[in-house]
Amino acid sequence: MKKRIALLAAFMLLSLAACGKKEGAESKTPESKAAQGYKDGTYSGEAEVKEVGGTIKLGITVSGGKITTVDMQNLDREGKEKGEDYGKSEPLNQGLYSIAQNSILGTDKLPGLLVDSQDPDSIDAVSGATLSREAFVQAAKAALDGAK
């Protein structure tokens, strides 16, 4: 019985030690990115929206080592800003039009999420804007490469 208790105690101790934070481990929290800081300035990046076409272009402003503003252009295949006509067809397919418009609404949330998180990798998917999110993250990383 004593052996079992000793083994259980040793197992629990090892389990707790394994759960502890490792020395020098990199954290992906917004605080750790902000602590690293970016160089102040304005940086740009862009990426293609795969499968559906179009481009996400970003202008990211860094002040005090933090991302303060993100200006985004969400362009269609022809290079025009996506708006209320995006996704319209002749004759109008209401289902596809709704999907296209939901994508715009979801994509419009991404700049604010980047300012809040300070880390492109921590931006979660937004309903209706999965492909645009991927392009947004790529564009943000491209822009922020110059800010490191």
Phi, psi and chi 1 to 4 in degrees:
 res  aa     phi    psi   chi1   chi2   chi3   chi4
   1 MET       -  -40.9 -177.6   70.6  164.9      -
   2 LYS   -64.8  -34.9  -72.5 -176.0 -179.9 -178.2
   3 LYS   -64.5  -41.2  -75.1 -176.0 -179.5 -179.9
   4 ARG   -64.0  -42.9  -73.7 -174.9 -178.4  169.9
   5 ILE   -64.4  -43.6  -67.3  174.0      -      -
   6 ALA   -63.5  -42.8      -      -      -      -
   7 LEU   -64.5  -42.1  -78.6  171.6      -      -
   8 LEU   -63.2  -43.3 -178.8   61.0      -      -
   9 ALA   -63.7  -41.6      -      -      -      -
  10 ALA   -64.9  -41.8      -      -      -      -
  11 PHE   -61.9  -45.1  177.5   74.3      -      -
  12 MET   -64.0  -39.7  -70.1  174.9   61.2      -
  13 LEU   -64.4  -43.6 -165.4   61.1      -      -
  14 LEU   -64.9  -38.5  -73.1  172.5      -      -
  15 SER   -62.7  -44.4  -63.5      -      -      -
  16 LEU   -65.0  -38.9  -71.3  173.5      -      -
  17 ALA   -65.6  -36.8      -      -      -      -
  18 ALA   -68.8  -26.8      -      -      -      -
  19 CYS   -82.2  -13.6  -67.8      -      -      -
  20 GLY   -68.9  160.0      -      -      -      -
  21 LYS   -73.9  130.2 -174.2  174.3 -178.4  178.5
  22 LYS   -79.1  143.1  -66.6 -178.9 -178.3  177.4
  23 GLU   -63.3  128.6 -165.6   68.4   34.2      -
  24 GLY    81.1    3.1      -      -      -      -
  25 ALA   -70.0  138.2      -      -      -      -
  26 GLU   -84.1  131.7 -172.4  175.7  -36.5      -
  27 SER  -101.2  145.5  173.4      -      -      -
  28 LYS  -104.2   24.2  -74.7 -165.0  169.9 -171.5
  29 THR   -78.3  155.7   61.5      -      -      -
  30 PRO   -57.5  -33.2  -23.7   30.8      -      -
  31 GLU   -63.5  -38.0  -65.7   80.6   22.2      -
  32 SER   -69.2  -38.0   67.7      -      -      -
  33 LYS   -66.5  -43.3  -72.2  -73.1 -175.2 -176.8
  34 ALA   -65.0  -35.9      -      -      -      -
  35 ALA   -65.8  -34.8      -      -      -      -
  36 GLN   -67.0  -38.2  -68.5  175.6    9.8      -
  37 GLY    72.8  147.6      -      -      -      -
  38 TYR  -107.9  158.0  -64.1  111.5      -      -
  39 LYS   -74.5  137.0  -68.5 -173.1  -71.4 -174.3
  40 ASP   -63.0  144.1  -71.6   -1.2      -      -
  41 GLY   150.9 -174.4      -      -      -      -
  42 THR  -117.4  130.5  -58.0      -      -      -
  43 TYR  -128.3  148.4  -54.7   92.8      -      -
  44 SER  -126.0  152.7   60.4      -      -      -
  45 GLY  -157.2  158.4      -      -      -      -
  46 GLU  -149.5  158.4   67.9  178.6   70.8      -
  47 ALA  -154.1  149.8      -      -      -      -
  48 GLU   -82.0  141.0 -177.1 -179.2  -34.4      -
  49 VAL   -84.1  108.7 -179.2      -      -      -
  50 LYS   -65.5  154.3  -55.9 -120.3 -173.0  -66.5
  51 GLU    71.8  -45.4  -64.2  177.4   37.7      -
  52 VAL  -101.4  -11.5  -64.9      -      -      -
  53 GLY    84.4  171.7      -      -      -      -
  54 GLY   100.6  176.0      -      -      -      -
  55 THR  -143.0  143.5  -55.1      -      -      -
  56 ILE  -106.5  122.5  -60.2  -75.0      -      -
  57 LYS  -115.7  133.2  -68.6 -174.9  176.9 -176.0
  58 LEU  -123.7  146.1  -59.8  179.3      -      -
  59 GLY  -122.5  114.0      -      -      -      -
  60 ILE  -111.8  126.0  -62.0  176.6      -      -
  61 THR  -103.3  129.9  -57.5      -      -      -
  62 VAL  -114.7  129.5  174.8      -      -      -
  63 SER  -139.9  133.7 -180.0      -      -      -
  64 GLY    64.0   26.0      -      -      -      -
  65 GLY    81.8    2.6      -      -      -      -
  66 LYS  -123.9  151.6  -67.0 -175.0  177.3 -175.2
  67 ILE   -69.9  121.5  -60.7  167.8      -      -
  68 THR  -107.5  -34.6   54.9      -      -      -
  69 THR  -142.2  149.5   59.7      -      -      -
  70 VAL  -132.7  112.8  178.9      -      -      -
  71 ASP   -97.6  129.4  -64.7  -43.3      -      -
  72 MET  -124.7  140.1  177.9 -176.9   68.5      -
  73 GLN  -115.2  124.9  -69.9 -178.5  -63.2      -
  74 ASN  -108.6   96.2 -173.2    3.0      -      -
  75 LEU  -101.4  145.5  -53.1  174.4      -      -
  76 ASP   -83.9 -173.6   64.3   15.8      -      -
  77 ARG   -60.0  -30.7  -70.5  179.4 -176.7  162.5
  78 GLU   -86.8   -0.9  -73.7   78.8   39.3      -
  79 GLY    87.1   12.8      -      -      -      -
  80 LYS   -95.4  145.1  -62.5  177.6 -166.1  167.0
  81 GLU   -60.9  132.2 -171.7   79.7   30.2      -
  82 LYS   -70.0  132.9  -66.5  178.4 -177.3  176.4
  83 GLY  -144.0 -153.4      -      -      -      -
  84 GLU   -67.8  -17.3   65.8 -178.3   48.3      -
  85 ASP   -88.5  -10.1  -71.9  -23.5      -      -
  86 TYR   -64.8  126.4 -179.5   67.3      -      -
  87 GLY    94.4   -4.4      -      -      -      -
  88 LYS   -76.0  144.4  -78.6 -171.6  176.9  176.9
  89 SER  -139.9  165.0   60.6      -      -      -
  90 GLU  -109.4  120.6  -66.7  -65.1  -29.4      -
  91 PRO   -69.9  158.6   28.2  -32.3      -      -
  92 LEU   -63.5  124.0 -179.8   62.0      -      -
  93 ASN  -101.0   98.7 -179.7  -31.4      -      -
  94 GLN   -58.1  -36.6 -169.1   61.2   44.3      -
  95 GLY   -64.7  -47.2      -      -      -      -
  96 LEU   -67.1  -37.8  -68.6  177.0      -      -
  97 TYR   -62.0  -43.3  178.3   68.5      -      -
  98 SER   -62.8  -41.0  -66.9      -      -      -
  99 ILE   -62.1  -44.9  -69.8  169.3      -      -
 100 ALA   -62.9  -42.1      -      -      -      -
 101 GLN   -69.9  -36.1  -69.3  -61.9  -57.6      -
 102 ASN   -64.2  -35.1  -76.4  -24.8      -      -
 103 SER   -61.9  -42.7  172.0      -      -      -
 104 ILE   -62.7  -46.1  -67.2  172.1      -      -
 105 LEU   -60.8  -42.4  -66.6  173.8      -      -
 106 GLY   -66.6  -42.8      -      -      -      -
 107 THR   -64.1  -34.8  -56.6      -      -      -
 108 ASP   -62.9  -18.5  -73.8  -13.6      -      -
 109 LYS   -80.8  -20.1  -64.3  176.2 -176.5  178.6
 110 LEU   -63.7  -42.1  -62.4  173.4      -      -
 111 PRO   -57.7  -42.7  -28.3   37.5      -      -
 112 GLY   -64.1  -37.3      -      -      -      -
 113 LEU   -65.3  -35.1  -66.1  172.8      -      -
 114 LEU   -69.3  -42.0  179.4   56.6      -      -
 115 VAL   -61.6  -41.6  171.1      -      -      -
 116 ASP   -67.2  -43.4  -70.1  -15.8      -      -
 117 SER   -87.3  -28.5   70.3      -      -      -
 118 GLN    66.4    9.9  -62.2  -68.7  -55.5      -
 119 ASP  -145.4  112.7  178.4   10.9      -      -
 120 PRO   -56.1  -35.3  -20.2   28.2      -      -
 121 ASP   -67.5  -19.0  -73.1  -36.8      -      -
 122 SER   -92.3    1.3   70.0      -      -      -
 123 ILE   -78.9  117.8  -62.4  173.2      -      -
 124 ASP   -76.5  162.2  -69.6  -30.9      -      -
 125 ALA   -62.3  145.8      -      -      -      -
 126 VAL  -113.3  132.0  176.2      -      -      -
 127 SER   -52.5  127.0  179.5      -      -      -
 128 GLY    88.4   -7.3      -      -      -      -
 129 ALA  -130.7   37.3      -      -      -      -
 130 THR   -62.1  -50.4  -57.0      -      -      -
 131 LEU   -68.2  -38.5  -62.2  174.8      -      -
 132 SER   -65.8  -35.7  -64.5      -      -      -
 133 ARG   -62.1  -43.3  179.3 -136.5  168.1 -108.8
 134 GLU   -60.4  -44.2  -68.5  170.6   11.5      -
 135 ALA   -66.8  -38.4      -      -      -      -
 136 PHE   -60.7  -46.2 -179.1   89.2      -      -
 137 VAL   -62.5  -43.3  167.8      -      -      -
 138 GLN   -62.0  -43.9  -71.2  176.1   -3.6      -
 139 ALA   -64.6  -40.6      -      -      -      -
 140 ALA   -64.6  -42.5      -      -      -      -
 141 LYS   -63.8  -41.3  -73.3  179.5  176.8 -178.2
 142 ALA   -61.6  -42.3      -      -      -      -
 143 ALA   -66.9  -44.0      -      -      -      -
 144 LEU   -76.8  -13.1  -67.8  170.7      -      -
 145 ASP   -57.8  -35.8  -82.4  -13.8      -      -
 146 GLY   -76.1  -12.9      -      -      -      -
 147 ALA   -97.4    1.3      -      -      -      -
 148 LYS   -85.2      -  -67.6 -179.6  179.8  175.8
